[in-house]
């Protein structure tokens, strides 16, 4: 048993309102932080979704419209150096015309006659909710909104745990751990509305009174899931446990009601998008992404939507042609492992309290049917992400944790059994904080430099998600990705940590007294006539030159490892077997194979301090050259997208 039973505490007084007191205290602390911090100076910038939501929220708060205009572009420079990665699209004009066939009307879509009119190509729910706060508090309004949401989250988790029978002190401790020892979620309320009465059925005093105890909570939950479904259609799976439980109880009227509530909210929001932009899909149509190096529409007379930025239609966003390939089973097998234990997005480092809830659910008696439905939904959500987005299931852009799974994290809470004491909260805090404390204590830095927390600490114990290669933070740094090393043709190298100095030719120095990882990507060779040969690595030749002091160098490929005791400037040559490569496929290229090599040094020297006339102040361990031995893995017919 994890929990130690606590001595009884009085039910009345402050203990009875413990959750409200702690939630209010957290809210006040976060509000003080939100209204006093200098957001632009602290955040240091933004990109992608952040730029889009920032601009749209300010447009709604200050211009009261959804359109992107020159004043929206200029406004960004008041606080930030440009909206890097902003998503924009052209609108369409919709006409409803009579038809001779059922339903006797038809929708005719045509180009917007105002070709300079642009809209934001993202769901508008979050900016719309944030706009009133931005109107009052400027950019700090975003933080004010999240301060209120986090306080509400804590209180909602506390209410659920007490409804399950946990005493107040155990409930508030685990609620705090569930939020603060993870990458904090914001989507708790909808599932709480549904589950609170189910949790209360096991208590002597029964389910809660009022809306939370009746059918109204199901309708509200379905409506909020409808909002989430508009934000990202994969959230529709959250309707599964709600609908199936009602179906099992043959409550046909209530089932129809929740389906109607969900449909009205989700459908209504898509209709609103169509009314604003002329298209139901906010990511569809004529869509582009703009950066400083491409230019921005309305920046000047030369830069327009037509002549800058590559087109990115919906079919380019959804990787529908990677769902079924000869490597799908292998990729799925790797991804299941990565999804749970992955260094940059796994459940263990970023959602550990949820994993603990799942373990307690399986270990303790008293499991209920609605909890089994919840567990099945969690598994379904994981499988859905891994099947639909096998090479970008964490959300793309190098996020901290798995932002696509973030809104499913609250499901783990519903698995939590009644807690007797503080033991579970202590375990959740202790293990979760090993991975998340350095992120949460410096959130702006961690968000802007999403890869830094991966380079040290407990994260280094976990495997790197090779299937997410292009979405890992290192991929955005040209000095650390796609560097040519040895081999004919040269192998591509990626360096996920700071323990390798930038390559010099086809070799590189490993830092002294450190362990460095190198990801190798075998090439794909154009054989002509639309035929491409995918190379795989059979063996790896490794040339090691030790630094200026005696030391030990270890080279490991995962399948074979060798340790060398080396004198100053000794040279050694190794021939190592490698593990089977991890298949990697993106829309813009054929399959390639990925491999990981680890090099560890036990000593190092600084040339500037030991070599006459040297100005090299790096702490060098060993110089390494990697030369792969290839074999042909497969031959495919392929043409670049759009040809």
N, C-alpha and C positions, 0 to 999 in steps of 0.2 A: 504493500500500500504506500502511495506517495504522501497522502495527507495524514497529518497528525491532528487528532481531535482537540479542539480548543475548549477551555472551560466555558461554561455557559455565560452569556452576556445578557444584560437586560434588554427586553424587546422594545421598550419604549425609549423616549428621549432621543438623544443624538444618534444612538445606534440604529434606531428605526429609520432615520433619515440619512444614514451614512453615505449612501450612494449619491444622493442629491447634494450633500455637503461637499464631497470630494469632486464631483463633476463641476459644481459651481466654482470651486477653488481652481481647478484646472482651467476652466474657461476664463476666469479673471486673469490668471497668469499669462495665458496665451493672448488674451486681448491686449494686455499691457505691452507684450512683445510686439503684437501686430501694429499698434498705433504709434509706437515710438521708433521702430527701426527704419533706417534709410534703405528701402528696398532696392532701388537701382544700384546704389553703391555696393551693397552687400551681395546682391545676386550676380553682379559682374556681367550679365547678359542673358540671352535666351536664344532658343532656336526651335524650328519645327512647330509642333503643336502649341508650344508655349507662345511663340510669336503670333500664331493665328488667334488663339483664345484671348491673348492680351489685347490685340488690335480690335477684335470684334467686341469685347466687353467695353472698351473705351468708346467705340463707335456707338454702341447702344446707350451708354451712359451720357455721352456728350453730344452726339448728333441725332440720337433716337432713330437710327436706321441700321440695316443689315448690310449696306453696300460698302465696298472698299473704294475710297476716293483719295485724291491727293492729300487732303487734310489728314486722313488717317495715317498715311505714310509719313508726313512731316511730323505728326504728333509723336511717333515713336522716338524720334531723335531728341525729344525733350528729356528723355530719361535713358535711352539705350542706344547703342551704335547700330541701329538698323534691325529690321525684322527678319533675321536670318532663317531661311527655310519656311517662309510663310506660304500657305496653300491658298491659291485663288482660282476662280473659275469664271467663265462667262455664263450668263443666264440664258434662258430660253423664253420664248413667248408661247403661251398655250391658248388655243381657241377651242371651244366646244361647238361642234357642228352637228347638224341633223344627219341621221343615217336611216337607210331603208331597212336595216336589219336590227335585231335586238342588240342592245337596249335602246336603239333608235337615236343614239347620240354617239359621237366619236371624238376623241381627243386628237387635235392636230398640233404638233410641236414644230416650231420654226425658230430660226435664229433671232435673237433680240435685235431689233433694228438699231438700237444704240450700241454700237460695237465696242465702245469704250467703257460700258457699264460692267463692273466686276463685283463678284460676291466672294465671301469666305467659304472655302471648300471643306468645312468641318461642321459637325453637329452644333447647333446653337444653344443647347440646353444649359451647359455650364456658364458660358458668357452671359446668358439671359438672367440666370440666378444671381451671378456675381455683379451684374450691372448696377443695381441699386446701391450696393456697398461701394463700388468704384465711384459712383456719382457723389457719394458723401465723403469718402476718404481717399479718393484717388487710387493709385496702384496699391496702397496699403489695404484697400478694401478687399482685395483677394485674400489677404491674411486674416482680416477680420472675419470673413465668411468661414474660412477653415478653422479658426479658433472656435467659433460657435458650433461647427459641425463636429469637431473633435470632442468638445464637451458633451454634446448630445450623444455621440458614439459611446462614450464611457458610461453615460447614464443608461443607455439602451442595453448595453451588454450586462450591466449590473442588474437591471430589471429582469432580464432573461434568466440569469443565473439564480436570482432569488426565487423566481417562479419555478425553477427546477428543484428548489428546496435547499439551496446553499445558504448558510448563515450570512448576514450582511458583511462581516469582516472578510470572509473567504471570497464572497462574490466581488467585492470592490478590489481586492488584491488581484484576483485572476482577471478581472476586467482591465485593470491597469496593465497587467502583463500582456494580455491579448492585443492591446493597442501599442504599447510603448516598446515591447520587445519584438516588434515586427516592422515591416514596411507598412506604415499605418494606412488602413483603408478608410473610405468615406461612405460606402454604400451599405449601411446596416439597417436602416429603418424599415424597408419594405419586408424583408424576411422576418424581422422581429414582430411586425404586425400580425403575420400569419402564425408564427410559432409560439407566441406568448400564451395563448389559450391552450395550445396542445401541451406545452410544458406544465401548465397549471392543472391539467386533468389528473396528474399523479399526486396532487397534494390534497390534504384533507379539506382545505377550505375551497377547493375547486378552482376553476379558471377565473381570471380577473373579471371584474364587472365592467359594464359599459361597452364601448366600441371594441375594446381589446378582447372581450370575451364572447363576442357574437360574430354573425356573418359579415358585419361591416368591416372587420379587420381583414378578412379575405379580399373584399372588394378594394380596399385601400392598398393592400399589398399588390394585387394584380395591376392596379393603376400605376403604382410606382415602378413595377417591373416593365410596364409598357413604356415608361419614360426611359428606362435603362435600355430597352430594346431599340428604341429610336437612336440612342447614343451609340450603341454597338449591337447589331442584330443577334450576335451570338448569346446575348443575355436572355434571349427568349427561353433558353433551357431552364431558367429559374422558375418558369411556370410549371415545370414538370412535377416537383414534389407537391405544390399547392393543388394542382389539378388532379393528380392521381389519388391523393388522399380523399378528396371530395368525391371522386369517382368511386373509390372503394366503399364509401359510405352511402352511395347511391343518392346523393343530394343533388338531384338533377337541376333544380332551380338555381341553387347556389353555383353549380358548375357553369350554367349558362351566364350567370351574372358576372363571374370572374373573367370568363372569356370575353364578354362584352366590354367590361371595364378595361381589360388589357388592350383589346382591339381599338377602342375609342381613343385611348391615350397614345398608343404607338401610331395608329393610323392617322390620328388627328395631327400629330407632330410632323409626320411625313407629308400630309396635305399642306400644312403650314409652310414647309420647305418648298413645296411645289408652287404655292401661291407667291412666295417671295422670289425664288430664283427661276421658276419655270420648270424645275425638275424635282422629282421625288427623292432621288438619291443625291445627297449633298456632296458625294465624292465622284459622281459620274459626270459624263459630258466632257466639255473642253476645259480640262484642269491642268494646272501647272504649279511647280514649286519654284520659288525665287530666292536667290542668295545674293550676297554682295558681289560675288564674282560674275554672276549672270546679269545683275542689274534688277531694278524694280520698276513696275509700271508706274507712270506718273512722276518718276524721279526727274525726268527732263523730256524734251520733245523727241529725242532719239530712241529712248527705251519705251517700248510698248509691249502689250501682252502678246502681240503677234510675232515680234522679231527677237524676243529674249526668252530664255528658259525652255527646256525640252518639254514636249507634250507628255502628259501622263494621264492616260484614260483609265477607266475603272479596270479594264482587263489587264492593265499593267500593274495595278495595285494588288489584285487578288491572284495568287499563284495557282490558278486552276490547273495548269499543265504540269504541276509537280506532285499531284495527288496520287498518281499510280505510275510508278516506274519500276524497273527491275530491282531497284535498291530500296523500295518503300519499306519492306519489312525490316531490313537492317537499320535504316534511318529511324524507324519507330522504336526499335529496341534500344538504340543509343539514347533516343530522346526521353524515353521513360526514366532511364537512369539519370540523365541530366535534369529532368524536370523536378526530381525529388532532391538530388544532391548537387546540382550544378552550382558552380562558383559565382556566376553573375546573376542567376535568376532562380535558383532552386528553392523548393519549399523549406528545406532544413535551414539555410542561412537567413531567409527573409520572412518566413511564415512559421517559425518553429512553434509558437503557442498553438497554432492550428493543428500541427502534426501531433502535439501532445494531447489535444482534445480528441483526435482520432484514436490515439493509442488508448486513452482512458475509456473511450466508448467501446472499443473492442475488448478491453480487459475487465470491465465491470459489468455486473448484471443490470437488468432493468432497461434494456434497449427497447425502444418503441418503434412502431411501424413508420411513423413520420420521420424518425431519425434514419431508418434504413433508406427511405426515399431520398433523404438529404444526402446520405453517403453515396447513393447511386448517382445523384446529380453531380456531386463533386467529381467522381470518376468520369462521368459523361462529359463534363466540361473539360477535363484534362485531355481525354481522348479527342474531343472535338478540336481543341487547339492544336494538338500534335498532328492530326490528320489534315486539317485545313491549312495550317501554316507551319509546316515542319521545319522551315529554315528561318522563321522569324516569329516563333510562338511567344517570345517575351515582349513583343511590342515594337521592335525596331528602334533605331536611333541610339542604341547603347543606354537603355534606362537603368535605374537602380532597382534591381529586382525585376519581377515579371509583372509589367503594368497591364498586360492583357488578362492575367489571372487575378489581379488585385480585387476586382469587384466580386469574384467568387469566394474570396477568403472568408467573408462572414458565414458561409455555410458551415465551416468547421466549428464555429461557436455552437451551432445547433446540436452538435454531437456531444457536447460537454455534459457529463453526468453530474448529479449533485456532489458538491465538494464539501468535505467536513472541516477542513482547516486550510492552512496557508502553504502546505507542502507543494501543491501543484503550481501555485503562483511563484514560489521560490525557484522551482525547477525551470519554469517558463522564462522567468527573468534572467536567471543565471546563464542558461545556454543561449537563449535568444540574444542577450546583450553581448555575448562574445562576437556575434556577427553584426549587430545593428547599432551598438552604442556609438561607435565612431562616426556612423552616418547621421544618427539622430542628433548628436551633440553639435554637429556642424552641418546642418541640412543644406544651406545655400552652397557651400563649397562642394559638398557631395553631389548635389544636383548638377552643378555647372561642370564639375570634373568627375564624371560618373565612374571613371575607371580607377581612380586613385585608391579607393578602399579595397580593390581586388589585389593590390600588390603586396599586401602585408597582412599579418594577423591570421585569424582562423580561416578566412576565405582561402588562403593558400593551401589548406589541407584538402580542399575539394577539387573535383575534376573541372577542367575548363570545357565549356559547351562548344565543341568543334562545329556542330551543325548550325550554330548561330554566328559563324565566323565574321560575316560582314556587318553584323549588328553588335559585335563586341566593341568596346570603346577604342581599342587600339586601331581598329580599321579606319578610323577617321584621321589618323596621324600618318602622313606619307612617309615619315622617317621610321615608323614601326610596322608598316604593313606592305606587302607585295614587294619586298626587297629581293633582288636577284642574287642567288648564291651559286654554288657549284652545280655541275651536271650538264648533260647535253640532251635536250635543251636545259637551261638553268631552272632550278627549283625556286619557287616563291616562298619567302619566309615572313613570318609574323612574330613580333616580339611583345608578349602581353605584360612584361614587367620591366622595371628599370635596371635589371641586373645584367643586361647586355647593352654595350655601347653601340652606337650606330655603325653598321657594317662599313668596312673599308675594302672596296672591291668585293670579292666573293668570300671574305673571311670577316670575323668579328671578335672583339675582346669581351670576355666574360668578367664581370666585376670580381674583385678579390673577396674572399670569405662570404660567398653568396651562392644561391642556387637559382639558376636561370632556366626559363622555359622557352623553347623555340617551336613554333608550329610550322610545319612544312606542307606546302601544297604542290602536289605533283602536277606537271603541265598537261595541257590538252593541245595536240599538234594538228595543224591544218594539213591534211593530206591531199587537198585539192578536190575539185568536183563535188563540193558540198559534203565531203567525208572528213570526219575528225576522229583522231585516235586519242583515247584517254590513257595516259600513262599511269602506272602504279609503281611504287618503290618496293623492290624485292629485298635489297640490302643497302646499308648506309656505310660509306667509307668516311671515317672521321680522322682528321689531322689535328693534333693538339700540340701547341707550343707553349710550354710553361713560361711564366713571368720571370722576373729577376731574382726570385727567392725560392727556396725549396718549398714544395707543397704537394698536396694530393688532389687529383682531379678525377671526378667520377662522371661518366657519360652513360645515360640510360635511355633506351628507346621504348621502354615498357615491356618489351619481350626479352631483351638482353641488356645486361649492365656490366660495365668494366670500370675498375678503379686503378689508377696509376699513381705510384709514388715517384715524383719527378724532381730532378735537380734543377737549378736555375737554367732557364733557356733550353731545357730538354725538349726534344721533339719525338712524338709517338704517333703511330698510325694504327687505327682500329678498323675492324670490319665487323659490323653488327647486324644481326637480324632485326627486323622491325615487325610491329604488330600489323594486322590487316588494317588498311586505311579506312577512315570514316568517309562514306560517300557524302559529297556536298554538291548541291545543285541549286542554281538560281535561274530565274527566267532568262537572264541575259547570256547564259553560257551553258555548255554541256556539263555533264557530271565530271567532277575532279575528286581526288582522294587526299585526305588530310592525315598527318602524322604528328606526334608530339615527341620532342627530344628534350631531356633534362640534363643540364651540365652543372656540376657543383664544384666549387673551388674552396680550399681550406686556408689559403694564404694569398697575399697580394703585395704589390709594391707600387710606389709613385715614381715614375721616371724622372720627374722634375727634381726630386730629392736625391736621386741616386745616379743618374746618368748625366755626364757633363754636357752642357749646351742644350739640354732638352727643356722644352717648355710645356710638356705634357703633364698635367696635374691630376690625371685620372688615377683611380685606385684599381690597378689591373691585376687580374688573376691569371687567365690563360687565353691565348689566341686560338680560335677554333675555325676550322674549315670543314664544311659538310658537303659531301659529293654523293648523290644518290645513284643507285644502279636500278634502271627502270626495266619494266616489261610492259607489253601492250595488254591493257585490261579489257578494253572494248573499242569497237569502231562504230560510230553513229553517223547518221545523216542529220544535218542540222543547218539552219540558216538563222542569222541574227533576226531579232524581233522586228517585224515590220517589212521584211524583204520577201 
